[in-house]
């Protein structure tokens, strides 16, 4: 069986050298050689064993690394932002010797556990819907939902589209329970398997429940723990 081929820019990214967009830019600028030949097409076919160099320096597969961050509220999950907003990559600036990327997203208003790696296969597995990896959130809400409402959230509801003219979406919480209550609001524990865009906020909105704070506390076996906002810690796939 012949080895699987990918675009040379993707191989650069898979080797942990830089982001996919940065790799494409390097190729177009003529700074990349593939098996000794200069290439300018980011989709030029390459394999995992291809000899790739940038500015004459060989790019080898780096050791796979895994990190957890407690993403603060107000930070966007992207490599760069066209609006000039602060990103999670800004928080990593100067802290890591190798290129990593966030696994999935947390929206700007959300906070909590966010994984980073240079291992694309690991990231794909974490994000694949068929993996059914549990993601747990602690959610501060404007009012306490009734037992009947929580049953409906777990059974699934049709959620109005975010954009006018699009179809409503079927969304479902794998689990929802009350963590604690206060005089003016309450905290819920919500578990999702898939995690569609703003899923928790949109489900609760259909019950006219406002999300005041949303914190992801667990992804599979990895928990946020005592990690402070903006801090990172190294992970092992065994822990």
Secondary structure, 3 states (H helix, E strand, C coil): CCCCCEEHHHHHHHCCCCCHHHHHHHHHCCCEEECCEEECCCCCEECCCCCEEECCEECCCCCCCEEEEEECCCCECCCCCCCCCCEHHHHHCCCCCCCCEEECCCCCCCEEEEEEECCHHHHHHHHCHHHCCCEEEEEEECCCCCHHHHHHHHHCEEECCCCCCCCCEEECCCEEEEEEECCCCEEEEEEECCCCCCHHHHHHHHCCCCEEEEEEEEECCEECCCCCCCCEEECCCCC
